[in-house]
Amino acid sequence: MLKSLASQRMRQLQRTLKQADLGGYLTTNCLEQRYLSGVDLSDGEAVFLITPAKAYCVTKKLIVSKMAPAVRFMQVVDVPLGGMLDGALRLVQTKKLKRVAFDPALVNLETGEMLLKHKFVRTVSLVGEMRRQKYADEIAYLKKACQIAACAFDEVKPQIKTGMTEEEVRVLIALAMIKRGADSIPFNIVCFGENTADAHHTPSKTRKLKKNEAVLMDFGCFYEGYTSDMTRSWWHGDKEPAAYTKIWNIVHSAYKAGVKTLHAGVLAGEVDKASRTIIEQAGYGKEFFHTVGHGIGLHEHDLPILRAGASDILEENFVVTVEPGIYFAGRWGIRLEDSFLVTKAGSKKLTKR
């Protein structure tokens, strides 16, 4: 079993709080809680209160045993059912904490108003910024999630036959990933023919694959809470149109240009520019209408976003996608995507066997 480095992430957050002169940070968000504790919690199961010196998990009796992996560095506080937020607020009062922060984007309006009433201060993406750069345990989980997806595709592609529905193929790839150890399937796009021009198409239970037409599959899985993301496009049949081959090669060139640009220290916008320039120079700029990539981690679409003009600096151990595409409404579309670990010298493709 891979050793969790959650305690190190918790200490990093505590150092950040001290440097920012914050008395604490409160989070009810289950993704942040997993990141900081290593424990897979659902919404509503706990409230975390982290101070520069100590970390508390305020939860109900049902969840106390679940928190066992984190008791070395977190104090678990058992409160009556439904009283977790009140329990955290009592801790703030008892410990006489000042300038306790919360992220308003991660709580509902009622909770936000209550925290402001108790003199909490707003902060933006305090933990989100930390989550960009991955720890060794996170990288290992991401590699495994990416390997599962890539191996599943290698198994399923030869099974895709004329007459199958998009939904049937979606189920095939999902089962192949689950069989290899995936925890769940966050998204699974399968498109045939004209549907490949719909960037986020929902697979149809009735649309059948014809003998000669385009196929696009965009899929990934969760493994130990971390996701993968990859896209493949190809022509099904033996009569691939010259126009399809031409566009596929342009997208592939754009993909390679984006990947070549990846390295620690590059601006996210430069990666987008490298891919987009290839497509624009070929005359298809209007047909490439989304960003070239995004971060992945505990969420399938995470920070940073690799979009035009983005000033985010990619750092070592960021994990991002590169996914240029060209789409012709009513005809077909092509997107090519892999997930990459950013390194000092360049990047390493993770979506491979």
MIGURO-53517 format. One record per residue (C-alpha): residue in three letters; x, z, y. Coordinates in pm, whole numbers, plus 50000, padded with zeros to 5 digits. Example, Ala and Ser with C-alpha at 12.3 -4.5 7.8 and 13.67 -1.06 7.14 Angstrom:
BEGIN
ALA512305078049550 SER513675071449894 
//
This chain:
BEGIN
MET500005000050000 LEU501424989750337 LYS502245019150562 SER499995021050867 LEU501745023251202 ALA498635035951380 SER500365068451477 GLN502975048151666 ARG500245029351850 MET498595062251938 ARG501865075552081 GLN502305043352278 LEU498885048052435 GLN499705084252517 ARG502895073352694 THR500865047652887 LEU498375074252995 LYS501185096553118 GLN502815068153311 ALA499465059353471 ASP498825095753563 LEU495625096053357 GLY494405128053197 GLY492855109752905 TYR491095079152767 LEU487715078652592 THR486665050652359 THR483595044852145 ASN484725010052041 CYS485295007351666 LEU488004980351697 GLU490025002151934 GLN489445031651704 ARG490745012651403 TYR493775001251600 LEU494635036751709 SER493785055451388 GLY494155030451104 VAL490665040350986 ASP487895014450949 LEU485015028651149 SER481665013351240 ASP479925014751577 GLY478455048951642 GLU480565068051388 ALA482995084651629 VAL484135090351986 PHE487875091652048 LEU489355112052331 ILE493085106752377 THR495195127152620 PRO498925123352690 ALA499535152552454 LYS496775151652193 ALA494225128852026 TYR490735139351920 CYS488185122451696 VAL484755136551772 THR482495127351483 LYS479725138551250 LYS480275157250923 LEU479545125750719 ILE482645108850864 VAL485125138050856 SER486565129250514 LYS486855092850617 MET489295103150891 ALA491735118750641 PRO494445091850690 ALA494685100751060 VAL494655138851053 ARG498455139951091 PHE498145128551450 MET494465133451538 GLN492345164751551 VAL488945158351395 VAL486115176751570 ASP482855179651376 VAL479735180351596 PRO475975180051520 LEU474395146351447 GLY473965126051764 GLY476165148351976 MET479495129851966 LEU479605119252330 ASP478455153752443 GLY481165168652221 ALA483825147052384 LEU482555156652731 ARG482765193552639 LEU486385188152536 VAL487125172152873 GLN485595202353044 THR487245228352816 LYS490695212552848 LYS490125208253225 LEU491155171653207 LYS491235151353527 ARG491135113453574 VAL489865105653225 ALA489435067953188 PHE487075045052999 ASP486695007252976 PRO483274997453118 ALA483364964652925 LEU483284984052597 VAL480325007452656 ASN476635001952721 LEU475135007653065 GLU473685041852978 THR477025055052849 GLY478895040353143 GLU476585056953393 MET476915090453214 LEU480735088453216 LEU480795079653585 LYS478465108953652 HIS481075131353487 LYS483795117553717 PHE485455094353464 VAL487475065553609 ARG487275029153513 THR490165010853349 VAL490354975153222 SER491704965452879 LEU494074994952850 VAL494154992152470 GLY493414954852482 GLU496744948352651 MET498514968352380 ARG496784948452106 ARG498384915652217 GLN501804924152072 LYS501524931151701 TYR503194958851504 ALA504814951751165 ASP501764963350967 GLU499474941151173 ILE501744910951121 ALA501714916850746 TYR497894918250741 LEU497634887050958 LYS500054868150731 LYS497964877550428 ALA494694867450597 CYS496224833950693 GLN497634828450344 ILE494244835650189 ALA492574809550409 ALA495244783150348 CYS495244787849970 ALA491454787449961 PHE491414754150145 ASP493934739149903 GLU491604748949619 VAL488354737549778 LYS489274704149939 PRO489564685249604 GLN486134699049508 ILE484384683849810 LYS482364654449682 THR479934628749821 GLY476404642949819 MET477364679449880 THR475754696650179 GLU477664713350460 GLU476244746650342 GLU477444741249988 VAL480994735350112 ARG480734765550343 VAL479844787450044 LEU482704772649839 ILE485384781050097 ALA483864815450160 LEU483894824049789 ALA487454810949752 MET488624834050032 ILE486704864149895 LYS488174857549550 ARG491674859749699 GLY491054893549859 ALA489304886650192 ASP487174915550316 SER484674893550498 ILE484194859250655 PRO483754861251035 PHE483124823851086 ASN483004793050868 ILE482294759351027 VAL481754728950803 CYS480774695750964 PHE480134660650834 GLY479934628051027 GLU478414630751374 ASN478394668851343 THR482204669551364 ALA481804662051736 ASP480034695851775 ALA482984719551824 HIS481094750351695 HIS478534734351465 THR476364755651235 PRO476524741950877 SER473334725150763 LYS471594731650433 THR470334695550425 ARG473094673950580 LYS474844657150285 LEU478324641850283 LYS478294603950275 LYS480874582450101 ASN482784572850415 GLU482674596550710 ALA484554623550899 VAL484874659750782 LEU485894689950992 MET486314725450863 ASP487164755351088 PHE487374788250898 GLY489114821350852 CYS488744855450694 PHE489324892250757 TYR491914910850552 GLU492324948350618 GLY490614942750952 TYR492794913551068 THR491704877251087 SER492964842151024 ASP491914809651187 MET492594773451089 THR490954739451121 ARG491354707550918 SER489954672850992 TRP490074642350766 TRP488224610950666 HIS486254613250342 GLY486404580050160 ASP488654549850122 LYS487614530850437 GLU489084551350720 PRO488454533151049 ALA491494523751257 ALA489924542351552 TYR489764574751350 THR493384571151240 LYS494454564851600 ILE492674595751735 TRP493854617651447 ASN497454608151528 ILE496944615851899 VAL495514650151817 HIS498354656351574 SER500904647251841 ALA499164671052083 TYR499214698251818 LYS502944693351759 ALA503644693952133 GLY501794726852171 VAL503574742451875 LYS506954730652003 THR506264748652332 LEU505554782052165 HIS508214808752213 ALA508574843152367 GLY508574840452746 VAL506474808952783 LEU503304809452994 ALA500054805352800 GLY499124777453040 GLU502274758052949 VAL501214756352585 ASP497844742452689 LYS499544717952924 ALA501884704952655 SER499004695952425 ARG496584684852696 THR499114661352858 ILE499434641552533 ILE495674637252509 GLU495204629452878 GLN497974603452878 ALA496264586652584 GLY493094584352798 TYR490974610852625 GLY491214640552861 LYS487424642752902 GLU487024644152525 PHE489224675452501 PHE486914701252656 HIS488134734952525 THR491284755952551 VAL494244748252328 GLY494234782352163 HIS493764819952169 GLY495124852052029 ILE493944865851696 GLY494124900751552 LEU491314925751503 HIS489054899351659 GLU488904862151575 HIS489054852551944 ASP491394876852115 LEU493744878052412 PRO495614859152540 ILE493634827052594 LEU495874796352600 ARG494014777852875 ALA495054755053160 GLY496854774353433 ALA496884807553245 SER499714829653370 ASP499854852653065 ILE503384854352929 LEU503574851052551 GLU505824877752402 GLU507534882152069 ASN505044892051794 PHE501994877851967 VAL499854858551716 VAL498024828351858 THR496344796051753 VAL497104760551862 GLU494024738351824 PRO493724706452031 GLY490784683451965 ILE489084651152068 TYR485314646752025 PHE482984616852062 ALA479344628052081 GLY477164611751818 ARG480164597151630 TRP482844621451514 GLY485454646251634 ILE488904657851526 ARG490494692251566 LEU493714704951407 GLU494514742051414 ASP496944767451273 SER497824803551351 PHE501354812051465 LEU503544842651508 VAL505464839651836 THR509204846451799 LYS512154847452038 ALA513294812851933 GLY509914796651872 SER507154804151627 LYS506294807451257 LYS503204791251110 LEU501124817050924 THR498314795050788 LYS500234782450489 ARG500614790650121 
//
